[in-house]
Amino acid sequence: MTQTTDVIIVGGGSTGTSTALHLARRGVKVILLEKNLVGSGQSGHAAGIARTHTPVTAAAKAAKESLEFYGNMKDTTGTDVPFHHVGFLVIFPPGVGDLVLKHTQFLKSIDCHSDVITSDDARELFPPIQCDGSDTYLFEPGAGYINPMAATRAIADAAIDAGVDLREGVQVKRVTKTGERVSGVETTDGPIAASSVFLATAMWTNRFLKEFDVQIPVRPHRTEAIFIRRPPELHGDHPVIDDKHHQAYYRPEGPEQSYVGYLEAMRNPDFDKLAGSDPDNLHPGNTYETVQDLLERVAARVPAYAKSYWKGGFPCVYDVTEDWLPILDEVESIPGLFVASGFSGSGFHLGPWVGRTMADYIATASRPEELKPFAERRFREGQLTRGVYPFAR
C-alpha cells in the first residue's frame, strides 16, 4: 500500500532536517528519509564553524541567519547545544588588503560585523601565531563553532516535535513522477506519494536525476580533515583560524586537540581540474601525505604546531560547483522536485538559512528573492555568482 504525505525530504543532514523543521512549523506534513542515521553524512563530518564574513553578499546574509540560529540552539530547537564563541581570525595573502577593508565595511552595513586588525592584534588574540607583515588580518568576534552532530540531531528532534515523520535506515531507490510532475519515491520500505520531493542529498543528487536525463553541474571532490593533539604550550581555547595564505583552517576540539582541514577553494581553484570521487568508496582514513601536509601548513603559521601529532580523522567528498556556491532550486523539467546540492563545503554552515528559504520555496511553489543567486540556470547562462575577492572563499 502506498503511503502519502505532503512533502518527502531525502537526506537527514543539516539541510534536510532544517527544511523539515521549517515546513512542519508551517503545518506541512513531512516525511524525512535518511538511509543511515541523522548526521551520518557530510554534516556529521563538518567543522561546525559559523561566521558571516564571506566574499559573496548573498551568502553573508545567509550565514548571518545561520550563525544566529546555531548561537541560540535552546531557543531555536529546544535543545541546549553549546556554541563556542571563540571568534574567527582570517589571514589573507598579500595583495587583497584594500578589497578586504572595503568589503568588511560593506558587510557592516548589513549587520555582519568583523574588523580588519593589525598583526599585533592577531598576536594578542593568539600569541603563538607567526605574522607576516604583508598579510591582511581580519577578526569576527561573534563567530565560533558548534558540535555539528549534536546540532544536526537537535534540529532533527525539533522537527520530530513539530510533527515530522523521521525514518532512519530507509533508503530511497528512485524518485517517481506522473506525467511531467514528481509523484513520490520508491524506498526499501515501499512507495511513498507526495506532491513535492526535496533532494537534500549533496553529491548523491545526480544519481537520482540520472534516470530523467537531468544532471546539475556539481562535481564530487575528495578532501580530508584531521584531529591533532597540540603540545602543552598550545592547550586551551583559541580563535578559529582561516589561513588563506597557507590554505588551511583549524579550530579547537576541546582544550588539547584541534580539527584541521584544507581551504579547498584556494587549494583547488580550477573546477575543471577537480578529480571526481565516489562518495561511497573512499579510502577509509587519512593518508600519510595528507597528515604531513596539513601539519606543515599549520606549523608554517604557528610553529609550535610542529610538535603536534595525529589523533585521527576522516576523508569526505565535497559537492562542488564552479563558483563554489550551492544550487538551491526546483528542477525545471520536473515540477515539484527540488534540489540542494553543490555546497562546496559550506552545507552545515548555511543549513538553517537553507532550511527556511527552501521551506518557503516548497510550501508556496514560488522562489524567494533571496534564493535567486543560487538558481541552477546561472551556470547555463554564464552568470556565475562571484565574490569580491580573487578567490572563491
N, C-alpha and C positions, 0 to 999 in steps of 0.2 A: 504493500500500500504506500502510495506517495504522500509524504508529509508536506505541509505547506507553511509558509511564513511570508512576511513582507520583504525582508532583505536577508540574503545569505552573505556572510563575510568569510572569506577564506584566508586564514593566516592569523595566528594568535600572538603576534609581536606587538610592539608599541603602536603601530599604525592601526592594525586590526582591532585591538582592544579599545583604543581611544575612540575610533569611529563607532564601534558598537555601543560604547558608553553614551556618546552624544546622541546617537539615534534613539536609544532606549529612553533617554530623558526627554525626547520629543514625542514619546508614545508610540514609536515604531517597533513592530515585532521583529526581532533579530535572532537568527541562529548563527553562532560563531563557531567555525570549524578549524581545528588545529590538528595536523597529522601526528604530532608528537605531544609535547607539553607546552603550555604558555611560556613564551620567552626562550624556548629552546633553540631558536634560530639566531638570526643576527642580533636581535635585541638583547638577548642574554649575554652576548659577547661584546656588546658596545662598551665604550669607555665611560658612558654615563655623564659626559660633560655637557653642561648647559650654559650658553653665553649668547650675547647678542651681537658682538662685533663680527660682521661678515661683509664682504665686498659688494654684495647684492642687496639693494634696499628691500625688495620684496621678501627676501629670506631673513633679513634683520627683523622686520616686523613679525614674521612668523616665529623667529627664535625668541623674541621678547615674550610672546604669549606662552610659549612652551616653558621658558625659564620661570615665569610666574606660576605656572601650573606645578612644575616639579618642586619649586621652592615652598609650596604650601600644600603638601600632599594630604595633610589631615583635613583641610577644608575641601580640596578638590576630589578626594577619593574616599575619605573617611578612615584611612589608614595612615598612621604617623611614620612615614619613611623619612629618615633624616636626610637633609640636603646639606652638604658640606660647603659652606660659603668661604672658600679659600681664595677666591679671586682667579682671574685669568690673565696671565702675563704672555703677551705676544712679542716675539722678536722678529722684526722684518729685516731682510737683507738690504745691503746698500742700494740706493737709487730710487727708493719709493717714499722717502720721508715726507715730502710735500703732499703726496697723494694721501698718505695715512692721516696727516694732520687735517687736511681739508675734509676727508670722508668722516673722520671722527667728529668734527664739528657739525657736519650734516646729521649724523646719526643722533646726536644730542637733541636735534630739533624734533625727532620722532621718539624721544624719550628712551633712547638706547645709550646708556652712559658709560663711557670709557675715556681715558685720557692718555695722550702721549706724554711719556715721562723720560727723565734722564737716565743715563747708565748708573749714576749714583743712586737714584730712586730704585732702580731694578735690584741693585745690590742690597739695598736696605730691606726690600721685600724678601730676598733670598740671598743671604750673604755669600754662600759658596759659589755663586754664579760668576762666570768669567765674561766680561763685557768687551765688545769690540766697538770702538768709537765711531765706526762708520755705520753700524746698525741703528735701527729705529726701534724704540721700546714703547709698548702700549700696555696699559693695565685697566682691566674691568673689575672693579671691586665687588660688584654684586653677583658675579658668576661663580661657578663651582661645579660640583659633581654629585651624583646620587648613585646608589646601587641599582644598576639597570634591571636586574632580575627582580629585585624586590619591588621596584617601581612598576614594572610591567604587570606583575602579579597583583599589585594593589589596584591598578586600573581594571584588570580583569574582574577582580572581586567586586569592585564598584559597579561594573557593568552587570554582573550577575544580580546584585542587589536591585539594580534598576529594571530587571526583567529579562536580560539577555539569556538565551539558552546556549551555554558554552559546552561544546563537545570536544574533549581532547581525545587523541588516539583515533580520530576519524579522518581518513584520507579522501580527498576529492580526486576522483578518477578522470572526470571530464566535466566541462560546462556544457549545458544543453540550451538549445533555442527552438522556438516555434516560429516558423517563418523567418523573418529577419530579427526578431526580438529575443533577448535572452529569456529562458523559461525556468532555469534552475541548475542543479548539479546532480551528478551521479557520484555516490560515495561508497565506501566499503561497508556502510550501514544501510545502503539503499538510496533511492532517489529522493530529492527534496525539491519542491517547486517554489519559485519566488518570482516576483516581477522585477527585482533588481538583484544583481550579484556583484560583489566588490572583491576583486582580487588584490588583497594586501599581501602579495606573495613575492615581492622583491625580485630576485634573479630567477625565480621559477615561473614568472608571469608568462614569458613567451612560450613555455611548454603548453600552457592551457590555450593559448591563442593560435597555436600552430595549425590545428585541425580546421580553423576558419580561414586559413591563408592570410592571417594577420600577424604582423610582428612589429614590435616597437623598438626604437633604436637604443637598446640597452645592452651593454657588454659585461659579462661576468669577469671580474678581475681578482685574483688571489692576493691576499695580503696576510700578515701575521702580526700578532701582538704578544708581548711577553710580560711576565712578572719578574721583578728582580728584588733581591734583598739588598738594601742600602747599607753602607758601612755606618758604624755608630755615630760618626760626626754628622750624618745626614738624617738621623732619625727625627721624627716629628712631622708636623704639617708643613706644607709649602704650597705656593700657588700652582694651579695647573699651568704648565709651561708649553707654549705652542711656538717652537723654534723653527721658523720658516727658513732661516739661514741653513740649518743642518737637517731640515726636512723630517723632523721627528717631534712627537709630543709626549708628555708624561705628566702623571698626576699621582698623588699619594694613594696607596692601597693599604690603609692602616698606618700606624706610626713608623713601621720599619720597612715597608715594601713600596714599590712603585709599579704602576701599569704604564707600559711604554709601547708606542705604535708609530707607524710611518704617517707622514703627511703625504698621502698618495697623489693628491692633485699636483703637488710640486715635484715629487719624485718621478712621476709618470705623466707629464702634461700632454703627451701626444695620444689622443684617443685611438687613432688608427693603429698604433703600435702596441696597444694593450693586448696581452695574450689571454685568450679565453680560457676559463677554468670550469670544471664540472663541480658544482657545489656539493654533490652527493658522493664524490670520490676524491676527497682531499687527502694529502699526506696527513697522518693523524696528529702530528705535533709540530713543534718548532724545528727548523733546520739549524745546524751549527752555524751556517753562513749568516742567517738572519740574526741569531742571538749576538754574534760577534759584531755585526754591522750596527745593530741598534745600540749596543753598549758603547761603541766608538762614537756614535753620533751624540749620545747624551753626555759622554765624558768630554767631548770637544767643547761643550758649553759649561759643564760642571765637572771639573777634573776629578773630584773625589768619587764620582760615579765609577771611575775605573776600578775601584775596589769592590764593586757590587758583584753579585753572582746570580745566575739564572735560577728562578724558583718554579718556573712552569710557563705555560702559555698555550696558544692555540692558533690555527690558521682559520681564516674565514674568507668569504668571497663577497666583494662589493658588487653591487649592481650599478654600473657606471654609465652615465650619458656623456655626450660630447662637451656639454657645458657644466658638467658635474652638479647638475640640479635635477630634481625629480620630475617625472611625468605623473601628473595628477589629473585624470581625465576620464571621460566616457569614450568607449571605443566607437568611432563614428559609424562603422558599418553594422554595429550590433547594439541597438538601443537597450539601455538598462544594464549594460555590462561596463563596470567602472574598474579602473586600474590605478595602482600606486606602485611605481617602480622607478629605478634609476636614482636612488637616494645618494649613491656615491659615498657612502659612509656617514651620512647625516640623518638617517632614518629615525633613530631614537631621539636625537637632538630636536627634531621637528615634530615628533609624534603627536603631542597633544593638539597643536595647531592643525596638523593634517587631519586629525580625527574630527575636529569641529567643522572645518571647511568642507571635508568630503561628506560628512553627515548632512550638511546643508545642501550640497550638490545632489546627493542621492535622494533626500527626502522631498526636495522641491523640483527635481529634474531641471534646475536652472543653475548654470555655472556662476558661483560667486565671483565678483570682480577681482578679489584678491587671488584667485586661482589662475587667472588668465596668463600670467608669466610662466606657468608650469604646464601649459597645454602641449599635447604631443605634436600638433601641427607646426610648432616653431622650428622643428628640425626639417620638415618637408619644405617649409617656406624660407629657410635660411635666415631665420630671425631668432637666433640663439639668445638666451638671457645671460648677458655678460656682466661682470662686476667692474669696479673701478680700478682694480689692481691688474698688473700684467700676468697674474696667475689666478687660477680658478678659486682658490680658497684663501 
